Amino acid sequence: MKWEETKKGYENYLKLEKSLSQNSVAAYINDINKLEAFLIDNFAKLNPDKVKLQHLKQFVEWLNEKGVSPRTQARTISGIKSYFKYLLIEDKINSDPTSLLEAPKVGRKLPDILSIEEIDSLIDAVDLEKSEGQRNKAMLETLYSCGLRVSELVNLKLTNLFFEQGFIKVEGKGDKERLVPVSKNGILEINKYLSGYRKTLKIDKASENVLFLNRRGKKLSRVMIFTIIKNLADKVGLEKRISPHTFRHSFATHLINGGADLRAVQEMLGHESILTTEIYTHLDRDYLKSTIQQFHPRS
């Protein structure tokens, strides 16, 4: 049994049966590529059906020696477990060598968030004198008011805007669709962009239904969104390390701190499990302090 043929089958399994996104599939395959390279270097021609628990333990030790963080190790091991589970399902192996493989304990890391004032300062820093300024402002408003992933933002379609009803339809991970409310500010800024900058573009045929476009009339890249936000953070002197996902974290945290129902936030974020959403129930110290002062009988 060769690595290449099993990886091709595994890739199809992830796409078709697990309905994973292209980025997730690429990450899983990359995990297997790392394992394959390590085993070939250290155990000659060791094919997948010959892999044992001791080989995998040595691979994990190698990751640790290279300084790979516990979180990344845990994610890599998760990918390897998924691969051997696939081989077992397909009857390509008789037993799963990963069944006793332990991942490092990873504490739950609270995401970085922005205050409402910091978000306002970033959006206000957009230069509307530049031709793409209104587009950038509309994108930031959409990221924050809808809590989108960056991939969901760049793939947002004109036909998925339902402004009269106050919703947008989002195509999330695994092609799962959800309806998300959009704020009045978001609708206002998107409409300004649609009636202004977007009308000046010569739009590529393949991108005619894409909402946010670059100056060549094509879909924006994820990297471009990261760059726009990084430049704005530098402009306002924001010392936090932020990304498009920071707007999503802030959206969820501000909703929950304001009293929103956890299930409703789960639905808007498109989380499969409410356990993922519960990470946003952390409260900032000022909120905790004011709550104790207001409600504790000794305060």
C-alpha positions as protocol buffer text, in pm:
chain_id: "A"
residue {
  index: 1
  type: MET
  ca { x: 0 y: 0 z: 0 }
}
residue {
  index: 2
  type: LYS
  ca { x: 153 y: 329 z: -114 }
}
residue {
  index: 3
  type: TRP
  ca { x: 117 y: 669 z: 54 }
}
residue {
  index: 4
  type: GLU
  ca { x: 12 y: 851 z: -263 }
}
residue {
  index: 5
  type: GLU
  ca { x: -283 y: 628 z: -345 }
}
residue {
  index: 6
  type: THR
  ca { x: -416 y: 638 z: 12 }
}
residue {
  index: 7
  type: LYS
  ca { x: -376 y: 1015 z: 34 }
}
residue {
  index: 8
  type: LYS
  ca { x: -579 y: 1061 z: -285 }
}
residue {
  index: 9
  type: GLY
  ca { x: -858 y: 845 z: -146 }
}
residue {
  index: 10
  type: TYR
  ca { x: -838 y: 1023 z: 190 }
}
residue {
  index: 11
  type: GLU
  ca { x: -864 y: 1361 z: 18 }
}
residue {
  index: 12
  type: ASN
  ca { x: -1183 y: 1253 z: -161 }
}
residue {
  index: 13
  type: TYR
  ca { x: -1319 y: 1118 z: 169 }
}
residue {
  index: 14
  type: LEU
  ca { x: -1264 y: 1456 z: 338 }
}
residue {
  index: 15
  type: LYS
  ca { x: -1427 y: 1645 z: 51 }
}
residue {
  index: 16
  type: LEU
  ca { x: -1723 y: 1419 z: -21 }
}
residue {
  index: 17
  type: GLU
  ca { x: -1807 y: 1242 z: 304 }
}
residue {
  index: 18
  type: LYS
  ca { x: -1687 y: 1496 z: 561 }
}
residue {
  index: 19
  type: SER
  ca { x: -1780 y: 1801 z: 346 }
}
residue {
  index: 20
  type: LEU
  ca { x: -1469 y: 1990 z: 456 }
}
residue {
  index: 21
  type: SER
  ca { x: -1360 y: 2314 z: 293 }
}
residue {
  index: 22
  type: GLN
  ca { x: -1065 y: 2325 z: 54 }
}
residue {
  index: 23
  type: ASN
  ca { x: -847 y: 2491 z: 320 }
}
residue {
  index: 24
  type: SER
  ca { x: -930 y: 2225 z: 581 }
}
residue {
  index: 25
  type: VAL
  ca { x: -861 y: 1944 z: 336 }
}
residue {
  index: 26
  type: ALA
  ca { x: -524 y: 2099 z: 247 }
}
residue {
  index: 27
  type: ALA
  ca { x: -434 y: 2122 z: 619 }
}
residue {
  index: 28
  type: TYR
  ca { x: -521 y: 1755 z: 678 }
}
residue {
  index: 29
  type: ILE
  ca { x: -319 y: 1639 z: 376 }
}
residue {
  index: 30
  type: ASN
  ca { x: -26 y: 1852 z: 492 }
}
residue {
  index: 31
  type: ASP
  ca { x: -31 y: 1668 z: 827 }
}
residue {
  index: 32
  type: ILE
  ca { x: -3 y: 1334 z: 645 }
}
residue {
  index: 33
  type: ASN
  ca { x: 276 y: 1468 z: 425 }
}
residue {
  index: 34
  type: LYS
  ca { x: 475 y: 1559 z: 740 }
}
residue {
  index: 35
  type: LEU
  ca { x: 423 y: 1213 z: 886 }
}
residue {
  index: 36
  type: GLU
  ca { x: 518 y: 1042 z: 559 }
}
residue {
  index: 37
  type: ALA
  ca { x: 839 y: 1247 z: 525 }
}
residue {
  index: 38
  type: PHE
  ca { x: 940 y: 1168 z: 884 }
}
residue {
  index: 39
  type: LEU
  ca { x: 875 y: 794 z: 848 }
}
residue {
  index: 40
  type: ILE
  ca { x: 1059 y: 770 z: 515 }
}
residue {
  index: 41
  type: ASP
  ca { x: 1360 y: 954 z: 661 }
}
residue {
  index: 42
  type: ASN
  ca { x: 1375 y: 742 z: 977 }
}
residue {
  index: 43
  type: PHE
  ca { x: 1235 y: 402 z: 882 }
}
residue {
  index: 44
  type: ALA
  ca { x: 1323 y: 362 z: 513 }
}
residue {
  index: 45
  type: LYS
  ca { x: 1023 y: 255 z: 304 }
}
residue {
  index: 46
  type: LEU
  ca { x: 756 y: 231 z: 572 }
}
residue {
  index: 47
  type: ASN
  ca { x: 415 y: 218 z: 405 }
}
residue {
  index: 48
  type: PRO
  ca { x: 91 y: 324 z: 585 }
}
residue {
  index: 49
  type: ASP
  ca { x: -20 y: -33 z: 663 }
}
residue {
  index: 50
  type: LYS
  ca { x: 309 y: -101 z: 846 }
}
residue {
  index: 51
  type: VAL
  ca { x: 290 y: 202 z: 1077 }
}
residue {
  index: 52
  type: LYS
  ca { x: 280 y: 115 z: 1449 }
}
residue {
  index: 53
  type: LEU
  ca { x: 216 y: 313 z: 1765 }
}
residue {
  index: 54
  type: GLN
  ca { x: 588 y: 339 z: 1844 }
}
residue {
  index: 55
  type: HIS
  ca { x: 652 y: 505 z: 1506 }
}
residue {
  index: 56
  type: LEU
  ca { x: 383 y: 764 z: 1575 }
}
residue {
  index: 57
  type: LYS
  ca { x: 516 y: 832 z: 1926 }
}
residue {
  index: 58
  type: GLN
  ca { x: 859 y: 903 z: 1778 }
}
residue {
  index: 59
  type: PHE
  ca { x: 697 y: 1139 z: 1527 }
}
residue {
  index: 60
  type: VAL
  ca { x: 530 y: 1331 z: 1813 }
}
residue {
  index: 61
  type: GLU
  ca { x: 864 y: 1347 z: 1998 }
}
residue {
  index: 62
  type: TRP
  ca { x: 1022 y: 1484 z: 1679 }
}
residue {
  index: 63
  type: LEU
  ca { x: 754 y: 1756 z: 1658 }
}
residue {
  index: 64
  type: ASN
  ca { x: 824 y: 1847 z: 2019 }
}
residue {
  index: 65
  type: GLU
  ca { x: 1200 y: 1865 z: 1961 }
}
residue {
  index: 66
  type: LYS
  ca { x: 1141 y: 2099 z: 1667 }
}
residue {
  index: 67
  type: GLY
  ca { x: 960 y: 2339 z: 1899 }
}
residue {
  index: 68
  type: VAL
  ca { x: 613 y: 2286 z: 1754 }
}
residue {
  index: 69
  type: SER
  ca { x: 357 y: 2431 z: 1996 }
}
residue {
  index: 70
  type: PRO
  ca { x: 127 y: 2194 z: 2188 }
}
residue {
  index: 71
  type: ARG
  ca { x: -174 y: 2341 z: 2007 }
}
residue {
  index: 72
  type: THR
  ca { x: -23 y: 2270 z: 1664 }
}
residue {
  index: 73
  type: GLN
  ca { x: 87 y: 1923 z: 1778 }
}
residue {
  index: 74
  type: ALA
  ca { x: -269 y: 1847 z: 1890 }
}
residue {
  index: 75
  type: ARG
  ca { x: -409 y: 1961 z: 1556 }
}
residue {
  index: 76
  type: THR
  ca { x: -153 y: 1753 z: 1363 }
}
residue {
  index: 77
  type: ILE
  ca { x: -230 y: 1442 z: 1571 }
}
residue {
  index: 78
  type: SER
  ca { x: -600 y: 1498 z: 1510 }
}
residue {
  index: 79
  type: GLY
  ca { x: -530 y: 1493 z: 1135 }
}
residue {
  index: 80
  type: ILE
  ca { x: -327 y: 1173 z: 1162 }
}
residue {
  index: 81
  type: LYS
  ca { x: -601 y: 1002 z: 1366 }
}
residue {
  index: 82
  type: SER
  ca { x: -853 y: 1099 z: 1099 }
}
residue {
  index: 83
  type: TYR
  ca { x: -631 y: 949 z: 827 }
}
residue {
  index: 84
  type: PHE
  ca { x: -590 y: 611 z: 997 }
}
residue {
  index: 85
  type: LYS
  ca { x: -960 y: 604 z: 1081 }
}
residue {
  index: 86
  type: TYR
  ca { x: -1025 y: 641 z: 707 }
}
residue {
  index: 87
  type: LEU
  ca { x: -784 y: 353 z: 630 }
}
residue {
  index: 88
  type: LEU
  ca { x: -967 y: 136 z: 884 }
}
residue {
  index: 89
  type: ILE
  ca { x: -1308 y: 221 z: 734 }
}
residue {
  index: 90
  type: GLU
  ca { x: -1176 y: 128 z: 389 }
}
residue {
  index: 91
  type: ASP
  ca { x: -1035 y: -204 z: 520 }
}
residue {
  index: 92
  type: LYS
  ca { x: -684 y: -102 z: 418 }
}
residue {
  index: 93
  type: ILE
  ca { x: -556 y: -174 z: 771 }
}
residue {
  index: 94
  type: ASN
  ca { x: -672 y: -424 z: 1034 }
}
residue {
  index: 95
  type: SER
  ca { x: -612 y: -212 z: 1343 }
}
residue {
  index: 96
  type: ASP
  ca { x: -576 y: 159 z: 1416 }
}
residue {
  index: 97
  type: PRO
  ca { x: -223 y: 247 z: 1540 }
}
residue {
  index: 98
  type: THR
  ca { x: -346 y: 586 z: 1666 }
}
residue {
  index: 99
  type: SER
  ca { x: -601 y: 446 z: 1914 }
}
residue {
  index: 100
  type: LEU
  ca { x: -358 y: 487 z: 2208 }
}
residue {
  index: 101
  type: LEU
  ca { x: -177 y: 793 z: 2069 }
}
residue {
  index: 102
  type: GLU
  ca { x: -216 y: 1083 z: 2311 }
}
residue {
  index: 103
  type: ALA
  ca { x: -217 y: 1448 z: 2211 }
}
residue {
  index: 104
  type: PRO
  ca { x: -61 y: 1712 z: 2440 }
}
residue {
  index: 105
  type: LYS
  ca { x: -302 y: 1882 z: 2677 }
}
residue {
  index: 106
  type: VAL
  ca { x: -400 y: 2218 z: 2537 }
}
residue {
  index: 107
  type: GLY
  ca { x: -558 y: 2486 z: 2753 }
}
residue {
  index: 108
  type: ARG
  ca { x: -844 y: 2677 z: 2600 }
}
residue {
  index: 109
  type: LYS
  ca { x: -701 y: 3005 z: 2472 }
}
residue {
  index: 110
  type: LEU
  ca { x: -926 y: 3306 z: 2492 }
}
residue {
  index: 111
  type: PRO
  ca { x: -933 y: 3494 z: 2161 }
}
residue {
  index: 112
  type: ASP
  ca { x: -807 y: 3850 z: 2137 }
}
residue {
  index: 113
  type: ILE
  ca { x: -1090 y: 4098 z: 2102 }
}
residue {
  index: 114
  type: LEU
  ca { x: -1127 y: 4466 z: 2022 }
}
residue {
  index: 115
  type: SER
  ca { x: -1329 y: 4715 z: 2222 }
}
residue {
  index: 116
  type: ILE
  ca { x: -1612 y: 4897 z: 2046 }
}
residue {
  index: 117
  type: GLU
  ca { x: -1396 y: 5211 z: 2052 }
}
residue {
  index: 118
  type: GLU
  ca { x: -1105 y: 5027 z: 1884 }
}
residue {
  index: 119
  type: ILE
  ca { x: -1334 y: 4893 z: 1612 }
}
residue {
  index: 120
  type: ASP
  ca { x: -1474 y: 5242 z: 1553 }
}
residue {
  index: 121
  type: SER
  ca { x: -1124 y: 5386 z: 1529 }
}
residue {
  index: 122
  type: LEU
  ca { x: -1020 y: 5125 z: 1269 }
}
residue {
  index: 123
  type: ILE
  ca { x: -1329 y: 5185 z: 1056 }
}
residue {
  index: 124
  type: ASP
  ca { x: -1292 y: 5564 z: 1089 }
}
residue {
  index: 125
  type: ALA
  ca { x: -929 y: 5534 z: 976 }
}
residue {
  index: 126
  type: VAL
  ca { x: -1033 y: 5413 z: 630 }
}
residue {
  index: 127
  type: ASP
  ca { x: -937 y: 5679 z: 375 }
}
residue {
  index: 128
  type: LEU
  ca { x: -1257 y: 5751 z: 182 }
}
residue {
  index: 129
  type: GLU
  ca { x: -1062 y: 5977 z: -56 }
}
residue {
  index: 130
  type: LYS
  ca { x: -911 y: 5664 z: -211 }
}
residue {
  index: 131
  type: SER
  ca { x: -1119 y: 5488 z: -474 }
}
residue {
  index: 132
  type: GLU
  ca { x: -1133 y: 5161 z: -278 }
}
residue {
  index: 133
  type: GLY
  ca { x: -1199 y: 5336 z: 55 }
}
residue {
  index: 134
  type: GLN
  ca { x: -1575 y: 5283 z: 59 }
}
residue {
  index: 135
  type: ARG
  ca { x: -1529 y: 4916 z: -28 }
}
residue {
  index: 136
  type: ASN
  ca { x: -1290 y: 4872 z: 265 }
}
residue {
  index: 137
  type: LYS
  ca { x: -1527 y: 5047 z: 504 }
}
residue {
  index: 138
  type: ALA
  ca { x: -1817 y: 4829 z: 387 }
}
residue {
  index: 139
  type: MET
  ca { x: -1606 y: 4514 z: 435 }
}
residue {
  index: 140
  type: LEU
  ca { x: -1509 y: 4604 z: 792 }
}
residue {
  index: 141
  type: GLU
  ca { x: -1869 y: 4687 z: 881 }
}
residue {
  index: 142
  type: THR
  ca { x: -1978 y: 4352 z: 737 }
}
residue {
  index: 143
  type: LEU
  ca { x: -1707 y: 4157 z: 921 }
}
residue {
  index: 144
  type: TYR
  ca { x: -1806 y: 4312 z: 1253 }
}
residue {
  index: 145
  type: SER
  ca { x: -2184 y: 4338 z: 1216 }
}
residue {
  index: 146
  type: CYS
  ca { x: -2221 y: 3979 z: 1086 }
}
residue {
  index: 147
  type: GLY
  ca { x: -1930 y: 3800 z: 1255 }
}
residue {
  index: 148
  type: LEU
  ca { x: -1808 y: 3644 z: 930 }
}
residue {
  index: 149
  type: ARG
  ca { x: -1499 y: 3435 z: 869 }
}
residue {
  index: 150
  type: VAL
  ca { x: -1265 y: 3595 z: 614 }
}
residue {
  index: 151
  type: SER
  ca { x: -1341 y: 3316 z: 364 }
}
residue {
  index: 152
  type: GLU
  ca { x: -1714 y: 3390 z: 402 }
}
residue {
  index: 153
  type: LEU
  ca { x: -1654 y: 3760 z: 341 }
}
residue {
  index: 154
  type: VAL
  ca { x: -1457 y: 3719 z: 18 }
}
residue {
  index: 155
  type: ASN
  ca { x: -1715 y: 3469 z: -115 }
}
residue {
  index: 156
  type: LEU
  ca { x: -2023 y: 3677 z: -27 }
}
residue {
  index: 157
  type: LYS
  ca { x: -2256 y: 3697 z: -328 }
}
residue {
  index: 158
  type: LEU
  ca { x: -2486 y: 3974 z: -449 }
}
residue {
  index: 159
  type: THR
  ca { x: -2770 y: 3722 z: -475 }
}
residue {
  index: 160
  type: ASN
  ca { x: -2724 y: 3638 z: -104 }
}
residue {
  index: 161
  type: LEU
  ca { x: -2809 y: 3991 z: 12 }
}
residue {
  index: 162
  type: PHE
  ca { x: -3162 y: 4022 z: 149 }
}
residue {
  index: 163
  type: PHE
  ca { x: -3155 y: 4378 z: 279 }
}
residue {
  index: 164
  type: GLU
  ca { x: -3532 y: 4427 z: 285 }
}
residue {
  index: 165
  type: GLN
  ca { x: -3553 y: 4143 z: 536 }
}
residue {
  index: 166
  type: GLY
  ca { x: -3233 y: 4257 z: 711 }
}
residue {
  index: 167
  type: PHE
  ca { x: -3036 y: 3935 z: 642 }
}
residue {
  index: 168
  type: ILE
  ca { x: -2749 y: 3802 z: 436 }
}
residue {
  index: 169
  type: LYS
  ca { x: -2706 y: 3436 z: 340 }
}
residue {
  index: 170
  type: VAL
  ca { x: -2360 y: 3307 z: 428 }
}
residue {
  index: 171
  type: GLU
  ca { x: -2193 y: 3000 z: 278 }
}
residue {
  index: 172
  type: GLY
  ca { x: -1982 y: 2865 z: 563 }
}
residue {
  index: 173
  type: LYS
  ca { x: -1756 y: 2566 z: 626 }
}
residue {
  index: 174
  type: GLY
  ca { x: -1849 y: 2253 z: 436 }
}
residue {
  index: 175
  type: ASP
  ca { x: -2083 y: 2455 z: 209 }
}
residue {
  index: 176
  type: LYS
  ca { x: -2330 y: 2490 z: 496 }
}
residue {
  index: 177
  type: GLU
  ca { x: -2556 y: 2791 z: 458 }
}
residue {
  index: 178
  type: ARG
  ca { x: -2695 y: 3014 z: 732 }
}
residue {
  index: 179
  type: LEU
  ca { x: -2889 y: 3339 z: 753 }
}
residue {
  index: 180
  type: VAL
  ca { x: -2723 y: 3618 z: 952 }
}
residue {
  index: 181
  type: PRO
  ca { x: -2880 y: 3954 z: 1045 }
}
residue {
  index: 182
  type: VAL
  ca { x: -2696 y: 4254 z: 903 }
}
residue {
  index: 183
  type: SER
  ca { x: -2689 y: 4591 z: 1080 }
}
residue {
  index: 184
  type: LYS
  ca { x: -2831 y: 4914 z: 937 }
}
residue {
  index: 185
  type: ASN
  ca { x: -2475 y: 5051 z: 925 }
}
residue {
  index: 186
  type: GLY
  ca { x: -2362 y: 4744 z: 729 }
}
residue {
  index: 187
  type: ILE
  ca { x: -2646 y: 4783 z: 478 }
}
residue {
  index: 188
  type: LEU
  ca { x: -2575 y: 5156 z: 442 }
}
residue {
  index: 189
  type: GLU
  ca { x: -2203 y: 5110 z: 373 }
}
residue {
  index: 190
  type: ILE
  ca { x: -2255 y: 4819 z: 132 }
}
residue {
  index: 191
  type: ASN
  ca { x: -2513 y: 5020 z: -66 }
}
residue {
  index: 192
  type: LYS
  ca { x: -2272 y: 5315 z: -87 }
}
residue {
  index: 193
  type: TYR
  ca { x: -2006 y: 5080 z: -223 }
}
residue {
  index: 194
  type: LEU
  ca { x: -2247 y: 4922 z: -473 }
}
residue {
  index: 195
  type: SER
  ca { x: -2362 y: 5256 z: -608 }
}
residue {
  index: 196
  type: GLY
  ca { x: -2011 y: 5401 z: -620 }
}
residue {
  index: 197
  type: TYR
  ca { x: -1678 y: 5217 z: -652 }
}
residue {
  index: 198
  type: ARG
  ca { x: -1819 y: 4884 z: -774 }
}
residue {
  index: 199
  type: LYS
  ca { x: -1996 y: 5053 z: -1065 }
}
residue {
  index: 200
  type: THR
  ca { x: -1665 y: 5195 z: -1192 }
}
residue {
  index: 201
  type: LEU
  ca { x: -1503 y: 4850 z: -1226 }
}
residue {
  index: 202
  type: LYS
  ca { x: -1471 y: 4637 z: -1536 }
}
residue {
  index: 203
  type: ILE
  ca { x: -1594 y: 4317 z: -1375 }
}
residue {
  index: 204
  type: ASP
  ca { x: -1450 y: 3978 z: -1464 }
}
residue {
  index: 205
  type: LYS
  ca { x: -1723 y: 3742 z: -1587 }
}
residue {
  index: 206
  type: ALA
  ca { x: -1642 y: 3481 z: -1321 }
}
residue {
  index: 207
  type: SER
  ca { x: -1684 y: 3742 z: -1046 }
}
residue {
  index: 208
  type: GLU
  ca { x: -2007 y: 3909 z: -1157 }
}
residue {
  index: 209
  type: ASN
  ca { x: -2200 y: 3775 z: -857 }
}
residue {
  index: 210
  type: VAL
  ca { x: -1922 y: 3840 z: -602 }
}
residue {
  index: 211
  type: LEU
  ca { x: -1990 y: 4137 z: -373 }
}
residue {
  index: 212
  type: PHE
  ca { x: -1642 y: 4266 z: -287 }
}
residue {
  index: 213
  type: LEU
  ca { x: -1401 y: 4304 z: -578 }
}
residue {
  index: 214
  type: ASN
  ca { x: -1045 y: 4423 z: -634 }
}
residue {
  index: 215
  type: ARG
  ca { x: -951 y: 4696 z: -881 }
}
residue {
  index: 216
  type: ARG
  ca { x: -927 y: 4435 z: -1160 }
}
residue {
  index: 217
  type: GLY
  ca { x: -1291 y: 4339 z: -1106 }
}
residue {
  index: 218
  type: LYS
  ca { x: -1206 y: 4002 z: -951 }
}
residue {
  index: 219
  type: LYS
  ca { x: -1273 y: 3841 z: -613 }
}
residue {
  index: 220
  type: LEU
  ca { x: -1050 y: 3966 z: -334 }
}
residue {
  index: 221
  type: SER
  ca { x: -798 y: 3728 z: -179 }
}
residue {
  index: 222
  type: ARG
  ca { x: -792 y: 3642 z: 191 }
}
residue {
  index: 223
  type: VAL
  ca { x: -440 y: 3786 z: 210 }
}
residue {
  index: 224
  type: MET
  ca { x: -566 y: 4121 z: 83 }
}
residue {
  index: 225
  type: ILE
  ca { x: -818 y: 4145 z: 368 }
}
residue {
  index: 226
  type: PHE
  ca { x: -540 y: 4069 z: 622 }
}
residue {
  index: 227
  type: THR
  ca { x: -322 y: 4341 z: 463 }
}
residue {
  index: 228
  type: ILE
  ca { x: -598 y: 4604 z: 470 }
}
residue {
  index: 229
  type: ILE
  ca { x: -664 y: 4542 z: 840 }
}
residue {
  index: 230
  type: LYS
  ca { x: -293 y: 4533 z: 932 }
}
residue {
  index: 231
  type: ASN
  ca { x: -235 y: 4867 z: 757 }
}
residue {
  index: 232
  type: LEU
  ca { x: -529 y: 5026 z: 939 }
}
residue {
  index: 233
  type: ALA
  ca { x: -403 y: 4892 z: 1275 }
}
residue {
  index: 234
  type: ASP
  ca { x: -60 y: 5046 z: 1204 }
}
residue {
  index: 235
  type: LYS
  ca { x: -227 y: 5372 z: 1103 }
}
residue {
  index: 236
  type: VAL
  ca { x: -417 y: 5413 z: 1432 }
}
residue {
  index: 237
  type: GLY
  ca { x: -126 y: 5281 z: 1642 }
}
residue {
  index: 238
  type: LEU
  ca { x: -313 y: 4974 z: 1765 }
}
residue {
  index: 239
  type: GLU
  ca { x: -62 y: 4753 z: 1946 }
}
residue {
  index: 240
  type: LYS
  ca { x: -276 y: 4438 z: 1950 }
}
residue {
  index: 241
  type: ARG
  ca { x: -199 y: 4174 z: 1687 }
}
residue {
  index: 242
  type: ILE
  ca { x: -523 y: 4153 z: 1495 }
}
residue {
  index: 243
  type: SER
  ca { x: -664 y: 3979 z: 1189 }
}
residue {
  index: 244
  type: PRO
  ca { x: -1004 y: 3956 z: 1016 }
}
residue {
  index: 245
  type: HIS
  ca { x: -1094 y: 3685 z: 1270 }
}
residue {
  index: 246
  type: THR
  ca { x: -1053 y: 3941 z: 1550 }
}
residue {
  index: 247
  type: PHE
  ca { x: -1367 y: 4114 z: 1422 }
}
residue {
  index: 248
  type: ARG
  ca { x: -1554 y: 3782 z: 1446 }
}
residue {
  index: 249
  type: HIS
  ca { x: -1430 y: 3726 z: 1802 }
}
residue {
  index: 250
  type: SER
  ca { x: -1531 y: 4081 z: 1894 }
}
residue {
  index: 251
  type: PHE
  ca { x: -1876 y: 4041 z: 1736 }
}
residue {
  index: 252
  type: ALA
  ca { x: -1946 y: 3729 z: 1946 }
}
residue {
  index: 253
  type: THR
  ca { x: -1802 y: 3865 z: 2270 }
}
residue {
  index: 254
  type: HIS
  ca { x: -1988 y: 4196 z: 2248 }
}
residue {
  index: 255
  type: LEU
  ca { x: -2317 y: 4014 z: 2181 }
}
residue {
  index: 256
  type: ILE
  ca { x: -2276 y: 3778 z: 2476 }
}
residue {
  index: 257
  type: ASN
  ca { x: -2156 y: 4054 z: 2711 }
}
residue {
  index: 258
  type: GLY
  ca { x: -2466 y: 4248 z: 2608 }
}
residue {
  index: 259
  type: GLY
  ca { x: -2690 y: 3959 z: 2713 }
}
residue {
  index: 260
  type: ALA
  ca { x: -2745 y: 3772 z: 2385 }
}
residue {
  index: 261
  type: ASP
  ca { x: -2859 y: 3409 z: 2401 }
}
residue {
  index: 262
  type: LEU
  ca { x: -2572 y: 3164 z: 2351 }
}
residue {
  index: 263
  type: ARG
  ca { x: -2775 y: 2950 z: 2110 }
}
residue {
  index: 264
  type: ALA
  ca { x: -2852 y: 3253 z: 1894 }
}
residue {
  index: 265
  type: VAL
  ca { x: -2482 y: 3346 z: 1879 }
}
residue {
  index: 266
  type: GLN
  ca { x: -2397 y: 2985 z: 1791 }
}
residue {
  index: 267
  type: GLU
  ca { x: -2642 y: 3002 z: 1498 }
}
residue {
  index: 268
  type: MET
  ca { x: -2504 y: 3334 z: 1373 }
}
residue {
  index: 269
  type: LEU
  ca { x: -2143 y: 3213 z: 1391 }
}
residue {
  index: 270
  type: GLY
  ca { x: -2226 y: 2883 z: 1222 }
}
residue {
  index: 271
  type: HIS
  ca { x: -2070 y: 2668 z: 1496 }
}
residue {
  index: 272
  type: GLU
  ca { x: -2165 y: 2301 z: 1490 }
}
residue {
  index: 273
  type: SER
  ca { x: -2116 y: 2265 z: 1865 }
}
residue {
  index: 274
  type: ILE
  ca { x: -2221 y: 2511 z: 2133 }
}
residue {
  index: 275
  type: LEU
  ca { x: -1898 y: 2419 z: 2317 }
}
residue {
  index: 276
  type: THR
  ca { x: -1711 y: 2619 z: 2053 }
}
residue {
  index: 277
  type: THR
  ca { x: -1934 y: 2920 z: 2115 }
}
residue {
  index: 278
  type: GLU
  ca { x: -1891 y: 2899 z: 2493 }
}
residue {
  index: 279
  type: ILE
  ca { x: -1536 y: 3033 z: 2465 }
}
residue {
  index: 280
  type: TYR
  ca { x: -1697 y: 3375 z: 2412 }
}
residue {
  index: 281
  type: THR
  ca { x: -1865 y: 3371 z: 2751 }
}
residue {
  index: 282
  type: HIS
  ca { x: -1547 y: 3511 z: 2905 }
}
residue {
  index: 283
  type: LEU
  ca { x: -1611 y: 3860 z: 3036 }
}
residue {
  index: 284
  type: ASP
  ca { x: -1368 y: 4148 z: 3065 }
}
residue {
  index: 285
  type: ARG
  ca { x: -1255 y: 4251 z: 3412 }
}
residue {
  index: 286
  type: ASP
  ca { x: -1437 y: 4586 z: 3403 }
}
residue {
  index: 287
  type: TYR
  ca { x: -1766 y: 4409 z: 3334 }
}
residue {
  index: 288
  type: LEU
  ca { x: -1709 y: 4162 z: 3618 }
}
residue {
  index: 289
  type: LYS
  ca { x: -1614 y: 4443 z: 3856 }
}
residue {
  index: 290
  type: SER
  ca { x: -1920 y: 4652 z: 3771 }
}
residue {
  index: 291
  type: THR
  ca { x: -2148 y: 4345 z: 3806 }
}
residue {
  index: 292
  type: ILE
  ca { x: -2014 y: 4267 z: 4155 }
}
residue {
  index: 293
  type: GLN
  ca { x: -2045 y: 4633 z: 4259 }
}
residue {
  index: 294
  type: GLN
  ca { x: -2402 y: 4649 z: 4134 }
}
residue {
  index: 295
  type: PHE
  ca { x: -2543 y: 4320 z: 4262 }
}
residue {
  index: 296
  type: HIS
  ca { x: -2329 y: 4184 z: 4551 }
}
residue {
  index: 297
  type: PRO
  ca { x: -2483 y: 4259 z: 4893 }
}
residue {
  index: 298
  type: ARG
  ca { x: -2144 y: 4359 z: 5043 }
}
residue {
  index: 299
  type: SER
  ca { x: -2059 y: 4609 z: 4766 }
}
